[in-house]
Amino acid sequence: MQLHPFGPLFPVSTLTLGGGGLGMLWGQTTFDECVATVHAAVAAGINLLDLAPRYGDGKAERVVGEAFGGRLPAGVFITSKCNLGNPGAERVERVLRQSIETSLRLLQRDKLDIFFLHSNLVADGHPMWNAPDVSRLTPLPLFRSHVRPVFEKFVAEGLIGAWGLTGIGHPDAIIEVLHEDPKPAAVQCIANLLDSPGGLKFFDGPAKPRDVMAAARANGVGVMGIRAVQAGALTAAIDRDLPADHPEVLDYARAAGFRALCAEIGEDPAIVAHRYALGLPIDTLVLGVKNRAELAGCIAAADAGPLSAELMARVDASVTG
């Protein structure tokens, strides 16, 4: 599998193996199948494993820990994340450090290569703070005064190699931080044909993921594309029960024209969605696969490469409005 420049970091493979499927969030699988999927991904040339304690209450990190016994193959890197929320400033370092220590215990490791802030960056006073549940929001001033300095401290300690942001907060806040120093080494951006975060969106207005990508590119920050199939909304069928008003179900309905186009050209919607995402300005695309069969399909998509400009335009037209 091809390697690509990745901001200030190591060269990264076209695909990254994500932890959502390994944590059994995207439909049923087994622990043994997830372990086999990790081995198959690394054998195929995937060199980045993107995890978090929240993926199955530690299941994803336990899978990788068991897969390699803490001894990753040479040239393979690992990430984790923390949904910090909005603790008191005096608690920030303790919460982040405990999250890292939990991940390292499950992974049987002593260092993370990248550690991501997984909560939503939001400016003080933004309407997002009026929501019933604000547990996934981190104020921009707290990030600047305490979170970012703690990240830099962890790098200096050797506890993490670098830090990054999951770019699902308010896009204006994310873009501001991408222009500041010290910068994150990497940002995770929504990368799908709907430009949709689905159930990860907690604000009104456009998500603007392509603006986030552009800001990252302009500032030398590595870009990881996430949600290529929008949690199943861009596949032939969502593989788990969701209520009719769930964002993923609404996006599935919105993508009816996309599925019709895929049927017309005789292609699997999931493969086309991954190839579409690979045509966006990202360095690596994070997969949410839960078994070797799904992984094989994504590897085939990467081998086929991005869609042609003509087909990308047809895909865009199929979901306009």
N, C-alpha and C positions, 0 to 999 in steps of 0.2 A: 504494500500500500504506500502511496506517495506521502512524503513528509513536506510540511509547509512552514515558512517562518511564522512565529507565534509571539508577536510583540517582542519583549526583551527576554523571553524564555527560550526553552529548548525547542527544536523543530518538532512539530506535532503532526500526527497522522490525519489523513482526510476525515476519518471517523473517530469519535471518542465513544467508549462504552459508558452509558449513563447508569445510574443506580435505581431509577424508578422501576424498571422492569425487574431488576434483581431483587428489589425490595418488595416485589409482588403487588405493586400499586396498579398495574395495567392489566389486570386479569390473572387468572390462575396459572401457576407454574409450581415447580417443586424446588427445594433447596439443591438437590443434586443436579437438576437441569440447569439451574443458575450457575453452579460451579462449573459445569461443563461449558456453558456459554462463555464464561470468563476465559477459560482456557482456549476456546475456539477463537475468540476475539484477538487474544494476544498472538496466537498462531497465525492469524490472518494479517498481522502487522499493525494492529491498533495499539498505540503506545500510551494512551491516557485513559484512566478510569475515573469517572466523575461521580462521587458518592456524597452521602450526607447521613447523619444519624436519623433524620426524619424519614428516610426511605425504608418503610416497613419497620419502624422502631428498632433500627439497628440491623435489620436482616441483610441489607445490601453490603454493609461493611463487614458483617460476619461472613458472608459468602466469599468476599475477596480474601479475608483473613484465612479462611479455611482452604481456599484455592491454592494459596502460595505459602501458607505457614509463615507469613511475614517476610518472606524472601522474594521480592518481586524480581522477575527476569530483568537482566540488564537493559537499560533504555526504556523501561516502562515506568510511568509516573502516576501519581495518585492525588486526588483532591478530596476535600471535604468542605462542609459548610456549617454555618450557625445562624439560626433564626433568632437574632438577639432581642428583637423587640425594643422596648423603651425602659430599660432598668434605670435605677439611679446611677449617676455618673460613677459613684464609688464602687458599683458592682460590675461595671463593664468588663474590666480585665478578668475578674473571677469567672464570670459567665462564659466568656470566650475561651479562657484557658481550660475550664472544665469540659467544654464541648470538644476541644481538641484532644484532651486526655481520654475522653470516652471513645472518640474515633480511633485513636492510636491503639487503645486496648483491644477493640474489636478487630482492627486490621493487623494486630500483632507487629506494629511498627513503632519507630521512635521519632518519626518526622513526617510531616505532610509536605508535598511539593507545592501545592497551592491551597490556600484557605480562603473561602468566599464568605462574605456577608450575604446571608440568604434572605434577610428581611428587606422590606421596601423602604428605600430612602425617600423621605417626604419633608418638604419645607415646613417649618413651624407655621401654624395658622391656616394650613391648607384644609379645604373641606373634607379631605380623607379622614381627618381626625374626628369628624362627627359621626363616623360609622359606628355601629353597635360593637364591633370587635376590632380593636386596633392593635392586637397582640403581634401582628406581623409588620408593624410600622416602626421605623427608627428615624428619629428627627435628624435632619441635616446638621443642625448645630452640634448635637451630641456626637455625630459621626466625626465632625471636624475636630472637636475639642478632646475626645477621648477614644473613639473607635480607631480612627486612622493611626494615632500615635501608638496604641497598643499593638496594632498589626505590625507597625515598623519595629516595635520592641521584640515581638515574637520572631521576626526575621533575623534581628541581630542576635537573639539567643540561639538560633538554629533550630527552633521548634517547627517553623515553617520555612519553605523556600521562598515563597512570594504570597501576595494576597490579591484578592479580586472582588468583584461585585457581581451578584446576580441581578442583571439589569431589568428587573420587573417592577421596580418602584416607579414613582412618577418620573416620566422621561426627562422633564426639565431639570430635576434634581440630579439624575444620573449624568446628564450631559454636563452640568456644572462641575461635578466631581471629576469627570474625565479631562477637563481642562485645567485642573488644579494640580499642584505638587504637594507631597509626593503622590504620583499617580498609581492606580491599581495596575498590576501587571496584565490582568485579563478581565474581561467582562463577558457575561453570558447574556446573549440577546435573543429575543424571539425571532425565529427564522422560519416563517411559513408563508404560504401563498395568500393567506387571509390577513397577515400581519396581526394575528390574534393571540393574546395571552390566555384566552378562555377564562377558566376559573381562577387564574392567577391575577386577574385585573381587579383592582380595588379603587379605581378612580374613574371619573367621567372624562370624556374627550378621547382623542386618538392616542394609541399606545406609542406611535412614532418609533418603532424598532429600527427602521432604516436610518433615521436621524441619529440614533444611538450608535449604530454601526459606523456611520460617517465620522462622528466625533471620536470614536475609538481609533479609527484608521488615522485621522488627522493628528492624533497624539501618541501614536506608536504603542497603543494598547492592544493586546491580543484579543481576538473575537471568537467566542464559542457560540455557535448557533444551537438553539434549543427549540423543542416543540415543533419539529418538522412536520409531523402529522397531527399536531394540535391535540395531543392526548387521545387520539383515535378519531377525531372529527374528520380527518382527511384520509381515512381508510375506507374500505368497502363496507365495514360495519363496526360500530363501537362494541368492544368485547366485554362490557360489564354493564350492569343495570344502573341507569341514572334517571333522575326525575325529568319530566318533559321540559321543564324550564331551566335545566342545567345549562351553563354556558357552552359546554362541549356538545350537547344535543342541539342547541340552537345553531352552533357553527356547522354541525353535520348537515342540518337542513339548508343552511346557506351554501354549502358545497355541493348541492345536488347537480348543478351544471358541470362542476368539475368531474364528478363521477360519471356523468353522461359522456363527457369528452374522453375520459379514460376508456370507457366501454367502446366508444367509436374507434379509438386507435388500438384497441386490444391490449391495454396495459393495466397493471394493478395500480389502483390509486395510491397506495402507500409508497410504491417504488417511484412513481411520478412525483409525489410530494417530496420525497427525499432528494430526487434529482433537481427539482426546482430549488430547494433550499441550498443545495450545493452551488447553485449559480449566483447566490447572494454573496456580498463581500464579507465572508467569514473565513477563519483559518481552519476550523474543524467543526464537524457537525456531531452533536451529542445524540446518541441513540437511546431510545426507551425500550429496547427489546427485552423480552423475558425468556426467550429460548433460542436454540441454535437455528431453527427454521427461520425465525424472524431476522436473526442476525445475517443469515445467508442472503436473504432478500436485500438487506441494506448494503451488504458488500457488493452484490451484483449491481445495485444502483450506483455505488461509488465507482465501480469498474466501468460502467457505461458513461459516467461523467455527467456534468450539468446538461440540462435541456438546451436545445437550440434556441436561439433568440425568437424564431418564429413560433415554436411550441410554447415558450414561456409567455409570449404575447397572447396566444390562444387560451392558455390557462388563466391569465389575468382577466381576459374578457369573459371567461366562464363564470367568474364570481363577482363581476362588477356590480356594485350595489347590494 
